[in-house]
Amino acid sequence: MSRLKSKYKRDEKDLISSMKQRGKSVFVLSITLKETSKIKKHQIYECIYIDGDTKKETNIIGKDISDCMDKLTAYVGMGIPGITTNHILGNESLFLEEDDE
């Protein structure tokens, strides 16, 4: 894998500031695979994102990163606290019905 040039490496604070200057108020800083889920064909991802002026961190249960981003989209930009989003998107019991399909 090629290395990122040093001119593109910024502190997180500078990156957030740059994104806001570009008019972005909601964006993902990182998404990381953390664990497999007890739900068949699902994984648990940790997502760190900016929603307005607030940095939030949530666990998301999804089939892949695209699935996680689709789920997260429904909860950003609405003023929902990060802890509530984490409870909804990171709760395996809420997704058990999906496993039966």
N, CA, C and O atoms as CSV, one atom per row, in Angstrom:
chain,resi,resn,atom,element,x,y,z
A,1,MET,N,N,0.842,-1.168,0.000
A,1,MET,CA,C,0.000,0.000,0.000
A,1,MET,C,C,0.893,1.238,0.000
A,1,MET,O,O,1.914,1.276,0.686
A,2,SER,N,N,0.507,2.227,-0.760
A,2,SER,CA,C,1.299,3.451,-0.819
A,2,SER,C,C,1.062,4.292,0.432
A,2,SER,O,O,0.033,4.176,1.097
A,3,ARG,N,N,2.018,5.117,0.723
A,3,ARG,CA,C,1.935,5.972,1.905
A,3,ARG,C,C,1.323,7.321,1.541
A,3,ARG,O,O,1.498,7.823,0.431
A,4,LEU,N,N,0.618,7.881,2.481
A,4,LEU,CA,C,0.019,9.190,2.320
A,4,LEU,C,C,1.101,10.254,2.515
A,4,LEU,O,O,1.861,10.203,3.482
A,5,LYS,N,N,1.164,11.198,1.611
A,5,LYS,CA,C,2.178,12.258,1.713
A,5,LYS,C,C,1.953,13.056,2.985
A,5,LYS,O,O,0.820,13.243,3.428
A,6,SER,N,N,3.042,13.519,3.558
A,6,SER,CA,C,2.965,14.233,4.835
A,6,SER,C,C,2.108,15.494,4.753
A,6,SER,O,O,1.525,15.907,5.755
A,7,LYS,N,N,2.024,16.112,3.571
A,7,LYS,CA,C,1.195,17.317,3.459
A,7,LYS,C,C,-0.289,17.013,3.642
A,7,LYS,O,O,-1.084,17.923,3.879
A,8,TYR,N,N,-0.668,15.734,3.532
A,8,TYR,CA,C,-2.054,15.338,3.713
A,8,TYR,C,C,-2.341,14.798,5.102
A,8,TYR,O,O,-3.476,14.424,5.396
A,9,LYS,N,N,-1.347,14.753,5.947
A,9,LYS,CA,C,-1.530,14.266,7.313
A,9,LYS,C,C,-1.771,15.462,8.218
A,9,LYS,O,O,-0.901,16.319,8.375
A,10,ARG,N,N,-2.951,15.516,8.809
A,10,ARG,CA,C,-3.322,16.631,9.685
A,10,ARG,C,C,-3.743,16.099,11.036
A,10,ARG,O,O,-4.094,14.929,11.187
A,11,ASP,N,N,-3.700,16.975,12.001
A,11,ASP,CA,C,-4.295,16.655,13.296
A,11,ASP,C,C,-5.801,16.581,13.084
A,11,ASP,O,O,-6.343,17.209,12.174
A,12,GLU,N,N,-6.464,15.815,13.922
A,12,GLU,CA,C,-7.910,15.656,13.802
A,12,GLU,C,C,-8.626,17.005,13.879
A,12,GLU,O,O,-9.575,17.254,13.135
A,13,LYS,N,N,-8.170,17.862,14.772
A,13,LYS,CA,C,-8.773,19.187,14.938
A,13,LYS,C,C,-8.695,19.987,13.631
A,13,LYS,O,O,-9.659,20.648,13.247
A,14,ASP,N,N,-7.545,19.923,12.951
A,14,ASP,CA,C,-7.374,20.647,11.690
A,14,ASP,C,C,-8.235,20.043,10.584
A,14,ASP,O,O,-8.782,20.766,9.752
A,15,LEU,N,N,-8.351,18.728,10.579
A,15,LEU,CA,C,-9.184,18.046,9.591
A,15,LEU,C,C,-10.654,18.437,9.760
A,15,LEU,O,O,-11.346,18.720,8.783
A,16,ILE,N,N,-11.115,18.449,10.998
A,16,ILE,CA,C,-12.502,18.844,11.282
A,16,ILE,C,C,-12.747,20.282,10.832
A,16,ILE,O,O,-13.768,20.582,10.213
A,17,SER,N,N,-11.819,21.151,11.143
A,17,SER,CA,C,-11.935,22.556,10.746
A,17,SER,C,C,-11.992,22.693,9.222
A,17,SER,O,O,-12.795,23.464,8.696
A,18,SER,N,N,-11.153,21.954,8.524
A,18,SER,CA,C,-11.123,22.002,7.066
A,18,SER,C,C,-12.438,21.516,6.468
A,18,SER,O,O,-12.950,22.105,5.517
A,19,MET,N,N,-12.981,20.442,7.027
A,19,MET,CA,C,-14.255,19.919,6.519
A,19,MET,C,C,-15.387,20.923,6.744
A,19,MET,O,O,-16.246,21.100,5.880
A,20,LYS,N,N,-15.382,21.571,7.894
A,20,LYS,CA,C,-16.421,22.565,8.177
A,20,LYS,C,C,-16.294,23.766,7.239
A,20,LYS,O,O,-17.306,24.328,6.818
A,21,GLN,N,N,-15.065,24.164,6.908
A,21,GLN,CA,C,-14.855,25.257,5.961
A,21,GLN,C,C,-15.383,24.906,4.573
A,21,GLN,O,O,-15.753,25.790,3.801
A,22,ARG,N,N,-15.414,23.617,4.264
A,22,ARG,CA,C,-15.947,23.155,2.986
A,22,ARG,C,C,-17.466,22.999,3.021
A,22,ARG,O,O,-18.071,22.581,2.034
A,23,GLY,N,N,-18.076,23.332,4.146
A,23,GLY,CA,C,-19.528,23.277,4.253
A,23,GLY,C,C,-20.082,21.939,4.715
A,23,GLY,O,O,-21.289,21.708,4.639
A,24,LYS,N,N,-19.233,21.075,5.182
A,24,LYS,CA,C,-19.679,19.761,5.660
A,24,LYS,C,C,-19.972,19.841,7.158
A,24,LYS,O,O,-19.103,20.215,7.947
A,25,SER,N,N,-21.186,19.492,7.541
A,25,SER,CA,C,-21.532,19.517,8.961
A,25,SER,C,C,-21.677,18.108,9.533
A,25,SER,O,O,-21.690,17.925,10.750
A,26,VAL,N,N,-21.786,17.109,8.646
A,26,VAL,CA,C,-21.881,15.709,9.066
A,26,VAL,C,C,-20.887,14.914,8.225
A,26,VAL,O,O,-20.958,14.911,6.996
A,27,PHE,N,N,-19.955,14.234,8.910
A,27,PHE,CA,C,-18.980,13.406,8.199
A,27,PHE,C,C,-18.345,12.408,9.148
A,27,PHE,O,O,-18.286,12.622,10.359
A,28,VAL,N,N,-17.872,11.314,8.573
A,28,VAL,CA,C,-17.252,10.236,9.344
A,28,VAL,C,C,-15.750,10.467,9.410
A,28,VAL,O,O,-15.101,10.698,8.390
A,29,LEU,N,N,-15.203,10.402,10.623
A,29,LEU,CA,C,-13.759,10.496,10.809
A,29,LEU,C,C,-13.099,9.134,10.668
A,29,LEU,O,O,-12.017,9.016,10.093
A,30,SER,N,N,-13.758,8.100,11.196
A,30,SER,CA,C,-13.211,6.746,11.070
A,30,SER,C,C,-14.291,5.709,11.311
A,30,SER,O,O,-15.265,5.945,12.027
A,31,ILE,N,N,-14.091,4.562,10.698
A,31,ILE,CA,C,-14.941,3.403,10.961
A,31,ILE,C,C,-14.009,2.200,11.013
A,31,ILE,O,O,-13.188,1.989,10.120
A,32,THR,N,N,-14.153,1.415,12.078
A,32,THR,CA,C,-13.239,0.306,12.338
A,32,THR,C,C,-14.021,-0.943,12.699
A,32,THR,O,O,-14.959,-0.895,13.495
A,33,LEU,N,N,-13.628,-2.056,12.111
A,33,LEU,CA,C,-14.226,-3.340,12.469
A,33,LEU,C,C,-13.719,-3.726,13.852
A,33,LEU,O,O,-12.510,-3.788,14.077
A,34,LYS,N,N,-14.644,-3.988,14.782
A,34,LYS,CA,C,-14.264,-4.292,16.155
A,34,LYS,C,C,-14.461,-5.753,16.532
A,34,LYS,O,O,-13.651,-6.316,17.268
A,35,GLU,N,N,-15.532,-6.375,16.036
A,35,GLU,CA,C,-15.847,-7.732,16.497
A,35,GLU,C,C,-16.896,-8.337,15.574
A,35,GLU,O,O,-17.579,-7.626,14.837
A,36,THR,N,N,-17.012,-9.656,15.627
A,36,THR,CA,C,-18.122,-10.309,14.939
A,36,THR,C,C,-19.334,-10.258,15.869
A,36,THR,O,O,-19.190,-10.227,17.091
A,37,SER,N,N,-20.504,-10.248,15.288
A,37,SER,CA,C,-21.742,-10.192,16.060
A,37,SER,C,C,-22.319,-11.598,16.197
A,37,SER,O,O,-22.011,-12.493,15.411
A,38,LYS,N,N,-23.159,-11.769,17.210
A,38,LYS,CA,C,-23.844,-13.056,17.341
A,38,LYS,C,C,-24.939,-13.196,16.288
A,38,LYS,O,O,-25.494,-14.279,16.103
A,39,ILE,N,N,-25.246,-12.109,15.606
A,39,ILE,CA,C,-26.205,-12.142,14.511
A,39,ILE,C,C,-25.477,-12.644,13.267
A,39,ILE,O,O,-24.432,-12.111,12.893
A,40,LYS,N,N,-26.023,-13.650,12.642
A,40,LYS,CA,C,-25.387,-14.261,11.482
A,40,LYS,C,C,-25.090,-13.233,10.394
A,40,LYS,O,O,-25.941,-12.409,10.058
A,41,LYS,N,N,-23.878,-13.287,9.848
A,41,LYS,CA,C,-23.423,-12.435,8.743
A,41,LYS,C,C,-23.336,-10.952,9.110
A,41,LYS,O,O,-23.386,-10.103,8.220
A,42,HIS,N,N,-23.208,-10.622,10.396
A,42,HIS,CA,C,-23.088,-9.240,10.836
A,42,HIS,C,C,-21.806,-9.053,11.654
A,42,HIS,O,O,-21.323,-9.978,12.308
A,43,GLN,N,N,-21.286,-7.857,11.597
A,43,GLN,CA,C,-20.118,-7.474,12.371
A,43,GLN,C,C,-20.455,-6.235,13.200
A,43,GLN,O,O,-21.460,-5.565,12.964
A,44,ILE,N,N,-19.598,-5.948,14.169
A,44,ILE,CA,C,-19.748,-4.740,14.977
A,44,ILE,C,C,-18.633,-3.772,14.575
A,44,ILE,O,O,-17.449,-4.101,14.645
A,45,TYR,N,N,-19.033,-2.596,14.162
A,45,TYR,CA,C,-18.098,-1.557,13.743
A,45,TYR,C,C,-18.154,-0.402,14.737
A,45,TYR,O,O,-19.210,-0.098,15.292
A,46,GLU,N,N,-17.020,0.227,14.953
A,46,GLU,CA,C,-16.967,1.452,15.751
A,46,GLU,C,C,-16.863,2.612,14.767
A,46,GLU,O,O,-15.985,2.630,13.905
A,47,CYS,N,N,-17.757,3.566,14.902
A,47,CYS,CA,C,-17.795,4.712,13.995
A,47,CYS,C,C,-17.627,5.996,14.801
A,47,CYS,O,O,-18.351,6.241,15.766
A,48,ILE,N,N,-16.662,6.806,14.389
A,48,ILE,CA,C,-16.453,8.121,14.993
A,48,ILE,C,C,-16.807,9.140,13.920
A,48,ILE,O,O,-16.263,9.117,12.817
A,49,TYR,N,N,-17.723,10.029,14.262
A,49,TYR,CA,C,-18.212,10.972,13.267
A,49,TYR,C,C,-18.517,12.321,13.895
A,49,TYR,O,O,-18.636,12.447,15.114
A,50,ILE,N,N,-18.639,13.316,13.044
A,50,ILE,CA,C,-19.020,14.665,13.457
A,50,ILE,C,C,-20.454,14.883,13.011
A,50,ILE,O,O,-20.802,14.648,11.854
A,51,ASP,N,N,-21.282,15.333,13.942
A,51,ASP,CA,C,-22.680,15.641,13.662
A,51,ASP,C,C,-22.912,17.064,14.154
A,51,ASP,O,O,-23.105,17.298,15.347
A,52,GLY,N,N,-22.890,18.004,13.223
A,52,GLY,CA,C,-22.979,19.415,13.604
A,52,GLY,C,C,-21.671,19.845,14.241
A,52,GLY,O,O,-20.611,19.771,13.619
A,53,ASP,N,N,-21.752,20.287,15.468
A,53,ASP,CA,C,-20.548,20.698,16.192
A,53,ASP,C,C,-20.102,19.655,17.206
A,53,ASP,O,O,-19.241,19.935,18.040
A,54,THR,N,N,-20.672,18.462,17.148
A,54,THR,CA,C,-20.409,17.445,18.157
A,54,THR,C,C,-19.713,16.231,17.559
A,54,THR,O,O,-20.142,15.686,16.542
A,55,LYS,N,N,-18.637,15.825,18.207
A,55,LYS,CA,C,-17.960,14.586,17.836
A,55,LYS,C,C,-18.663,13.452,18.569
A,55,LYS,O,O,-18.830,13.505,19.788
A,56,LYS,N,N,-19.078,12.423,17.827
A,56,LYS,CA,C,-19.818,11.311,18.412
A,56,LYS,C,C,-19.141,9.994,18.060
A,56,LYS,O,O,-18.478,9.870,17.030
A,57,GLU,N,N,-19.320,9.032,18.926
A,57,GLU,CA,C,-18.778,7.690,18.716
A,57,GLU,C,C,-19.892,6.697,18.977
A,57,GLU,O,O,-20.585,6.781,19.991
A,58,THR,N,N,-20.060,5.757,18.061
A,58,THR,CA,C,-21.116,4.773,18.216
A,58,THR,C,C,-20.682,3.428,17.655
A,58,THR,O,O,-19.861,3.361,16.740
A,59,ASN,N,N,-21.233,2.371,18.205
A,59,ASN,CA,C,-21.053,1.038,17.651
A,59,ASN,C,C,-22.243,0.764,16.745
A,59,ASN,O,O,-23.383,1.083,17.085
A,60,ILE,N,N,-21.969,0.174,15.597
A,60,ILE,CA,C,-23.026,-0.122,14.632
A,60,ILE,C,C,-22.924,-1.587,14.238
A,60,ILE,O,O,-21.845,-2.068,13.891
A,61,ILE,N,N,-24.030,-2.287,14.290
A,61,ILE,CA,C,-24.082,-3.674,13.844
A,61,ILE,C,C,-24.562,-3.669,12.403
A,61,ILE,O,O,-25.649,-3.178,12.098
A,62,GLY,N,N,-23.732,-4.227,11.515
A,62,GLY,CA,C,-24.097,-4.249,10.109
A,62,GLY,C,C,-23.422,-5.370,9.358
A,62,GLY,O,O,-22.492,-6.005,9.855
A,63,LYS,N,N,-23.904,-5.603,8.149
A,63,LYS,CA,C,-23.338,-6.653,7.304
A,63,LYS,C,C,-21.999,-6.234,6.723
A,63,LYS,O,O,-21.104,-7.060,6.540
A,64,ASP,N,N,-21.868,-4.945,6.434
A,64,ASP,CA,C,-20.624,-4.386,5.916
A,64,ASP,C,C,-20.633,-2.880,6.181
A,64,ASP,O,O,-21.574,-2.354,6.776
A,65,ILE,N,N,-19.596,-2.202,5.742
A,65,ILE,CA,C,-19.486,-0.762,6.006
A,65,ILE,C,C,-20.632,0.007,5.345
A,65,ILE,O,O,-21.167,0.944,5.937
A,66,SER,N,N,-21.007,-0.374,4.143
A,66,SER,CA,C,-22.108,0.312,3.456
A,66,SER,C,C,-23.411,0.190,4.239
A,66,SER,O,O,-24.168,1.154,4.351
A,67,ASP,N,N,-23.667,-0.984,4.772
A,67,ASP,CA,C,-24.857,-1.213,5.588
A,67,ASP,C,C,-24.827,-0.320,6.832
A,67,ASP,O,O,-25.847,0.252,7.217
A,68,CYS,N,N,-23.663,-0.207,7.449
A,68,CYS,CA,C,-23.519,0.644,8.642
A,68,CYS,C,C,-23.772,2.110,8.318
A,68,CYS,O,O,-24.439,2.813,9.077
A,69,MET,N,N,-23.241,2.569,7.190
A,69,MET,CA,C,-23.433,3.969,6.809
A,69,MET,C,C,-24.894,4.249,6.490
A,69,MET,O,O,-25.406,5.322,6.808
A,70,ASP,N,N,-25.566,3.293,5.864
A,70,ASP,CA,C,-27.004,3.453,5.591
A,70,ASP,C,C,-27.783,3.584,6.899
A,70,ASP,O,O,-28.682,4.419,7.011
A,71,LYS,N,N,-27.436,2.757,7.884
A,71,LYS,CA,C,-28.126,2.811,9.178
A,71,LYS,C,C,-27.836,4.116,9.908
A,71,LYS,O,O,-28.740,4.711,10.496
A,72,LEU,N,N,-26.592,4.563,9.876
A,72,LEU,CA,C,-26.207,5.789,10.576
A,72,LEU,C,C,-26.880,7.017,9.971
A,72,LEU,O,O,-27.243,7.943,10.696
A,73,THR,N,N,-27.046,7.031,8.666
A,73,THR,CA,C,-27.634,8.174,7.957
A,73,THR,C,C,-28.987,8.580,8.535
A,73,THR,O,O,-29.322,9.764,8.569
A,74,ALA,N,N,-29.749,7.613,8.982
A,74,ALA,CA,C,-31.082,7.901,9.523
A,74,ALA,C,C,-31.034,8.659,10.846
A,74,ALA,O,O,-32.050,9.211,11.269
A,75,TYR,N,N,-29.876,8.701,11.510
A,75,TYR,CA,C,-29.798,9.288,12.846
A,75,TYR,C,C,-28.943,10.546,12.938
A,75,TYR,O,O,-28.871,11.154,14.006
A,76,VAL,N,N,-28.301,10.950,11.859
A,76,VAL,CA,C,-27.451,12.144,11.924
A,76,VAL,C,C,-28.219,13.381,11.488
A,76,VAL,O,O,-29.185,13.294,10.730
A,77,GLY,N,N,-27.777,14.529,11.977
A,77,GLY,CA,C,-28.389,15.795,11.608
A,77,GLY,C,C,-29.731,16.057,12.254
A,77,GLY,O,O,-30.436,16.986,11.862
A,78,MET,N,N,-30.098,15.244,13.245
A,78,MET,CA,C,-31.403,15.382,13.879
A,78,MET,C,C,-31.298,15.764,15.359
A,78,MET,O,O,-32.314,15.881,16.045
A,79,GLY,N,N,-30.082,15.956,15.842
A,79,GLY,CA,C,-29.904,16.317,17.243
A,79,GLY,C,C,-30.050,15.155,18.211
A,79,GLY,O,O,-30.223,15.371,19.410
A,80,ILE,N,N,-29.983,13.931,17.713
A,80,ILE,CA,C,-30.092,12.756,18.585
A,80,ILE,C,C,-28.767,12.570,19.312
A,80,ILE,O,O,-27.716,12.542,18.672
A,81,PRO,N,N,-28.794,12.445,20.631
A,81,PRO,CA,C,-27.548,12.252,21.381
A,81,PRO,C,C,-26.813,10.985,20.952
A,81,PRO,O,O,-27.435,9.990,20.579
A,82,GLY,N,N,-25.491,11.033,21.011
A,82,GLY,CA,C,-24.670,9.898,20.623
A,82,GLY,C,C,-24.984,8.640,21.398
A,82,GLY,O,O,-24.945,7.544,20.840
A,83,ILE,N,N,-25.295,8.778,22.673
A,83,ILE,CA,C,-25.583,7.609,23.506
A,83,ILE,C,C,-26.864,6.909,23.042
A,83,ILE,O,O,-26.969,5.684,23.116
A,84,THR,N,N,-27.824,7.684,22.571
A,84,THR,CA,C,-29.068,7.102,22.054
A,84,THR,C,C,-28.814,6.380,20.738
A,84,THR,O,O,-29.297,5.268,20.528
A,85,THR,N,N,-28.060,7.012,19.865
A,85,THR,CA,C,-27.702,6.390,18.586
A,85,THR,C,C,-26.940,5.092,18.832
A,85,THR,O,O,-27.189,4.084,18.170
A,86,ASN,N,N,-26.010,5.121,19.786
A,86,ASN,CA,C,-25.229,3.930,20.115
A,86,ASN,C,C,-26.141,2.806,20.614
A,86,ASN,O,O,-25.963,1.647,20.242
A,87,HIS,N,N,-27.110,3.151,21.450
A,87,HIS,CA,C,-28.030,2.147,21.978
A,87,HIS,C,C,-28.854,1.494,20.862
A,87,HIS,O,O,-29.081,0.284,20.871
A,88,ILE,N,N,-29.290,2.299,19.918
A,88,ILE,CA,C,-30.121,1.775,18.833
A,88,ILE,C,C,-29.290,0.955,17.846
A,88,ILE,O,O,-29.640,-0.184,17.539
A,89,LEU,N,N,-28.201,1.524,17.353
A,89,LEU,CA,C,-27.429,0.876,16.290
A,89,LEU,C,C,-26.489,-0.213,16.794
A,89,LEU,O,O,-26.050,-1.059,16.015
A,90,GLY,N,N,-26.177,-0.202,18.085
A,90,GLY,CA,C,-25.255,-1.191,18.629
A,90,GLY,C,C,-25.925,-2.271,19.448
A,90,GLY,O,O,-25.243,-3.056,20.107
A,91,ASN,N,N,-27.241,-2.328,19.422
A,91,ASN,CA,C,-27.977,-3.279,20.235
A,91,ASN,C,C,-28.328,-4.515,19.401
A,91,ASN,O,O,-29.181,-4.450,18.516
A,92,GLU,N,N,-27.673,-5.628,19.687
A,92,GLU,CA,C,-27.895,-6.845,18.906
A,92,GLU,C,C,-29.334,-7.347,19.001
A,92,GLU,O,O,-29.855,-7.897,18.030
A,93,SER,N,N,-29.978,-7.170,20.135
A,93,SER,CA,C,-31.341,-7.688,20.291
A,93,SER,C,C,-32.326,-6.970,19.364
A,93,SER,O,O,-33.353,-7.543,18.999
A,94,LEU,N,N,-32.029,-5.728,18.980
A,94,LEU,CA,C,-32.910,-5.015,18.047
A,94,LEU,C,C,-32.790,-5.552,16.624
A,94,LEU,O,O,-33.679,-5.348,15.797
A,95,PHE,N,N,-31.678,-6.245,16.344
A,95,PHE,CA,C,-31.439,-6.743,14.992
A,95,PHE,C,C,-31.666,-8.239,14.858
A,95,PHE,O,O,-31.475,-8.789,13.773
A,96,LEU,N,N,-32.068,-8.910,15.922
A,96,LEU,CA,C,-32.253,-10.355,15.866
A,96,LEU,C,C,-33.345,-10.749,14.878
A,96,LEU,O,O,-33.246,-11.799,14.242
A,97,GLU,N,N,-34.377,-9.934,14.739
A,97,GLU,CA,C,-35.455,-10.227,13.788
A,97,GLU,C,C,-34.922,-10.213,12.364
A,97,GLU,O,O,-35.366,-10.997,11.525
A,98,GLU,N,N,-33.971,-9.323,12.085
A,98,GLU,CA,C,-33.373,-9.224,10.755
A,98,GLU,C,C,-32.640,-10.526,10.418
A,98,GLU,O,O,-32.574,-10.918,9.253
A,99,ASP,N,N,-32.091,-11.192,11.433
A,99,ASP,CA,C,-31.343,-12.429,11.242
A,99,ASP,C,C,-32.243,-13.567,10.775
A,99,ASP,O,O,-31.772,-14.500,10.125
A,100,ASP,N,N,-33.530,-13.499,11.100
A,100,ASP,CA,C,-34.459,-14.562,10.740
A,100,ASP,C,C,-34.827,-14.562,9.261
A,100,ASP,O,O,-35.386,-15.538,8.763
A,101,GLU,N,N,-34.521,-13.486,8.562
A,101,GLU,CA,C,-34.899,-13.360,7.143
A,101,GLU,C,C,-34.079,-14.282,6.274
A,101,GLU,O,O,-34.262,-14.308,5.057
